Amino acid sequence: MSVWSRIGEFVSQTAGNAFSAVVEAVRTRFEGDPETRRQVSFSIAMIALSAKMAKADGVVTPDEIDAFRDIFAIPEAEANNVARLYNLAKRDVSGFISYASQVRQLFPGDRQILEDVLDGLFHIAKADGVIHDKEMAFLDAVADTFGIEVRSYERIKLRHLHPEEGDPYELLEAEPGWDDDTLKRHYRSLVSRNHPDRMMARGVPEEFVAIANERLAAINGAWENIRKERGL
């Protein structure tokens, strides 16, 4: 059974169609299969929070729909399952902070995959050329609810909003005082950690390669600026 079929099954079978019931179903159903649980959890997190972001902003543009499809190649036969969860999240009277809290509980202690979720939300929000004030307020609040450290979140924003203008050391999570060899090792480690294969091992879908490539481009651009500055 595909990830999308499972999502539709959870939404159909949970009492009252509450998001909390969907989350609990994922937790209990895949207790012995952590890899599938992470894949399903990530997809559910992205669909539900995308819907909440659209509701907060008040409009969904065609560009944002295309950006969502960049992340998820949804088979036509499974489109209704995705729409079912998306519409549940939009209709649910629970606020997006409640949803973000439950998403955090799906990934206990796993900051990296929560940052992956934020990357996906930024990718969708900026698809129409600008992140609107309500979208930014939504993203700020979700990052805070996820428990993302301030510096880490500022780096995510920098990468999406002003990658060519930002401090290259900040983009690389590096310090200007590091020597050349330390910087090179750190840069190579970042490239390895953000390779699409490593991201898929964390539970993100194969289609997330669009965002993996965007992240790598920012890392490589920052490194190129530092390399030129240092004459490496």
C-alpha positions as CSV (number, residue, x, y, z in Angstrom):
1,M,0.0,0.0,0.0
2,S,1.4,3.5,-0.9
3,V,2.0,6.3,1.5
4,W,-1.0,8.2,-0.1
5,S,-3.4,5.2,0.3
6,R,-2.4,5.0,4.0
7,I,-3.1,8.7,4.5
8,G,-6.5,8.3,3.0
9,E,-7.1,5.3,5.1
10,F,-6.2,7.1,8.3
11,V,-8.4,10.1,7.5
12,S,-11.3,7.9,6.7
13,Q,-11.1,5.7,9.7
14,T,-10.2,8.1,12.5
15,A,-13.1,9.2,14.7
16,G,-14.4,12.6,14.1
17,N,-11.8,13.3,11.4
18,A,-9.6,15.1,13.9
19,F,-6.0,15.6,13.0
20,S,-5.0,14.4,16.5
21,A,-6.6,11.0,15.7
22,V,-4.7,10.8,12.4
23,V,-1.4,11.5,14.3
24,E,-2.2,8.8,16.8
25,A,-3.1,6.3,14.1
26,V,0.3,6.9,12.5
27,R,2.1,6.5,15.8
28,T,0.4,3.2,16.7
29,R,0.1,1.6,13.2
30,F,3.8,1.8,12.4
31,E,5.3,1.2,15.8
32,G,7.4,-1.6,14.5
33,D,8.2,0.1,11.1
34,P,10.0,3.4,11.9
35,E,11.0,4.0,8.3
36,T,7.4,3.9,7.0
37,R,6.2,5.9,9.9
38,R,8.7,8.7,9.2
39,Q,7.7,8.8,5.5
40,V,4.0,8.9,6.3
41,S,4.6,11.4,9.1
42,F,6.5,13.7,6.9
43,S,3.9,13.7,4.2
44,I,1.1,14.2,6.7
45,A,3.0,17.1,8.3
46,M,3.6,18.9,4.9
47,I,0.0,18.4,3.7
48,A,-1.6,19.6,6.9
49,L,0.7,22.6,7.6
50,S,0.4,23.6,3.9
51,A,-3.3,23.7,4.3
52,K,-3.0,25.7,7.6
53,M,-0.6,28.2,5.9
54,A,-3.1,28.7,3.0
55,K,-5.9,29.3,5.5
56,A,-3.7,31.8,7.4
57,D,-2.8,33.6,4.2
58,G,-6.3,33.5,2.9
59,V,-5.4,32.5,-0.7
60,V,-3.7,29.7,-2.6
61,T,-2.1,30.7,-5.9
62,P,-1.4,28.4,-8.9
63,D,2.3,28.9,-8.3
64,E,1.9,27.6,-4.7
65,I,0.1,24.6,-6.0
66,D,2.9,23.9,-8.5
67,A,5.4,24.3,-5.7
68,F,3.5,21.7,-3.7
69,R,3.7,19.4,-6.6
70,D,7.5,20.0,-6.8
71,I,7.7,18.3,-3.4
72,F,5.1,15.6,-3.9
73,A,4.5,13.6,-7.1
74,I,1.1,12.4,-6.2
75,P,-0.4,9.6,-8.4
76,E,-3.7,10.6,-10.0
77,A,-5.4,7.7,-8.3
78,E,-4.3,8.9,-4.9
79,A,-5.1,12.6,-5.3
80,N,-8.4,12.3,-3.4
81,N,-6.6,10.9,-0.4
82,V,-4.3,14.0,-0.3
83,A,-7.2,16.3,-0.8
84,R,-9.1,14.7,2.0
85,L,-6.4,15.4,4.5
86,Y,-5.8,18.9,3.1
87,N,-9.4,19.8,3.4
88,L,-9.6,18.3,6.9
89,A,-6.8,20.6,8.0
90,K,-8.4,23.6,6.4
91,R,-11.8,22.9,8.0
92,D,-10.5,21.9,11.4
93,V,-11.2,24.6,14.0
94,S,-8.0,23.8,15.8
95,G,-5.4,26.4,15.1
96,F,-2.1,25.9,13.3
97,I,-0.1,26.0,16.5
98,S,-2.0,22.9,17.7
99,Y,-1.1,21.2,14.4
100,A,2.6,22.3,14.6
101,S,2.8,20.9,18.2
102,Q,1.4,17.6,17.0
103,V,3.8,17.5,14.1
104,R,6.7,18.1,16.5
105,Q,5.5,15.1,18.5
106,L,5.7,12.9,15.4
107,F,9.5,13.5,15.3
108,P,10.6,13.6,19.0
109,G,14.1,15.0,19.3
110,D,14.6,15.1,15.5
111,R,15.4,18.8,14.7
112,Q,16.7,18.0,11.2
113,I,13.5,16.6,9.8
114,L,11.5,19.5,11.4
115,E,13.8,21.9,9.5
116,D,13.1,19.8,6.4
117,V,9.4,20.5,7.0
118,L,10.1,24.3,7.3
119,D,12.1,24.2,4.1
120,G,9.1,22.7,2.3
121,L,6.8,25.4,3.7
122,F,9.2,28.2,2.7
123,H,9.4,26.7,-0.8
124,I,5.6,26.8,-1.2
125,A,5.2,30.2,0.4
126,K,7.7,31.9,-1.8
127,A,6.5,30.3,-5.1
128,D,4.5,33.3,-6.1
129,G,7.5,35.5,-5.8
130,V,7.0,36.9,-2.4
131,I,6.4,35.7,1.2
132,H,3.4,37.7,2.5
133,D,3.3,39.1,6.0
134,K,0.7,36.5,7.2
135,E,2.8,33.7,5.7
136,M,5.9,34.9,7.4
137,A,4.1,35.2,10.8
138,F,2.9,31.7,10.2
139,L,6.4,30.4,9.5
140,D,7.9,32.2,12.5
141,A,5.3,30.7,14.8
142,V,5.7,27.2,13.4
143,A,9.5,27.4,13.8
144,D,9.0,28.6,17.4
145,T,6.6,25.7,18.1
146,F,9.0,23.2,16.6
147,G,11.6,24.4,19.0
148,I,14.1,25.4,16.2
149,E,17.0,27.5,17.6
150,V,16.9,31.1,16.7
151,R,20.2,31.0,14.8
152,S,19.1,27.9,12.9
153,Y,15.8,29.5,11.8
154,E,17.5,32.7,10.8
155,R,19.8,30.7,8.6
156,I,16.8,29.0,7.0
157,K,15.2,32.3,6.3
158,L,18.4,33.7,4.9
159,R,18.7,30.8,2.6
160,H,15.2,31.3,1.2
161,L,14.9,35.1,1.2
162,H,18.4,36.5,0.5
163,P,20.9,33.8,-0.2
164,E,23.1,35.9,-2.5
165,E,23.2,38.8,0.0
166,G,23.6,37.0,3.3
167,D,26.7,36.3,5.4
168,P,28.3,33.2,3.7
169,Y,29.7,32.1,7.1
170,E,26.2,32.2,8.6
171,L,24.8,30.3,5.7
172,L,27.4,27.6,6.2
173,E,26.9,27.5,10.0
174,A,30.6,28.4,10.2
175,E,32.8,31.0,12.0
176,P,35.1,33.5,10.3
177,G,37.9,32.6,12.7
178,W,38.1,29.0,11.5
179,D,41.2,28.0,9.6
180,D,41.0,26.9,5.9
181,D,41.2,23.2,6.6
182,T,38.5,23.3,9.2
183,L,36.2,25.2,6.8
184,K,36.8,22.8,4.0
185,R,36.0,19.8,6.2
186,H,32.8,21.5,7.5
187,Y,31.7,22.4,3.9
188,R,32.2,18.9,2.7
189,S,30.2,17.6,5.7
190,L,27.4,20.0,5.0
191,V,27.2,18.8,1.3
192,S,27.2,15.2,2.4
193,R,24.4,15.7,5.1
194,N,22.2,17.6,2.6
195,H,22.6,15.2,-0.3
196,P,19.1,14.0,-1.5
197,D,20.0,10.4,-0.6
198,R,20.7,11.4,3.0
199,M,17.4,13.4,3.1
200,M,15.4,10.4,1.8
201,A,17.0,8.3,4.5
202,R,15.5,10.8,7.1
203,G,12.0,10.1,5.7
204,V,11.4,12.8,3.2
205,P,10.0,11.8,-0.2
206,E,12.1,11.3,-3.3
207,E,10.5,14.4,-4.9
208,F,12.0,16.6,-2.1
209,V,15.1,16.6,-4.4
210,A,13.9,20.0,-5.6
211,I,14.4,21.5,-2.2
212,A,17.6,19.5,-1.6
213,N,19.1,21.0,-4.7
214,E,18.0,24.5,-3.6
215,R,19.6,23.9,-0.3
216,L,22.8,22.6,-1.9
217,A,22.9,25.6,-4.3
218,A,22.9,28.0,-1.3
219,I,25.6,26.0,0.5
220,N,27.8,26.0,-2.7
221,G,27.2,29.7,-3.4
222,A,28.2,30.6,0.2
223,W,31.3,28.4,-0.1
224,E,32.3,29.9,-3.4
225,N,32.1,33.4,-1.8
226,I,34.3,32.3,1.1
227,R,36.7,30.5,-1.3
228,K,37.2,33.7,-3.3
229,E,37.6,35.8,-0.2
230,R,40.3,33.5,1.1
231,G,42.0,32.8,-2.2
232,L,41.5,29.1,-1.9
